[in-house]
Amino acid sequence: MSNIPTILYVDDDDNDVLLLKHALRCAKLAFDVQVVNDPEKASAYLSGQGVYSDRERHPWPALVLLDLKMPRMHGLEVLTWIRSQSSLENLVVVVLTASNHIPEINRAYELGANSYLIKPVELGELVEIVRGMIAYWMFFKETLGG
């Protein structure tokens, strides 16, 4: 198994997925980005069910990036499910979405999001957001024993 940390990115927009992967490369951050494009696949991945039972191919994520606007199920429902699973209570979940709607932001934090980040439209801004997010949630948290 690789020593490269895994990010599970839950987003149904292929352009946003490509942009995030490009931002990680631009930031010179090495991560295995596993992408699921709907909430049901996110729960299957995190539960290790079906095709996601092979942890060599689908490693346990160090971080989940969660979009909110998806078909069939809102990202906040996914967050609620994640936080209801005792085995996932320490999993870092960062909401990365286009919505800057204050009640939605507040609700995400109430449900247990670790961070709420608004997707920028410019690549350079996304690179800086990714650098900051990774520095905090992946490296500083480890240093502090999180």
Secondary structure by P-SEA (a helix, b strand, c coil): cccbbbbbcccccaaaaaaaaaaaaaaccccbbbbbccaaaaaaaaacccccccccccccccbbbbbcccccccaaaaaaaaaaccccccbbbbbbcccccaaaaaaaaaacccccccccccaaaaaaaaaaaaaccccccccccc
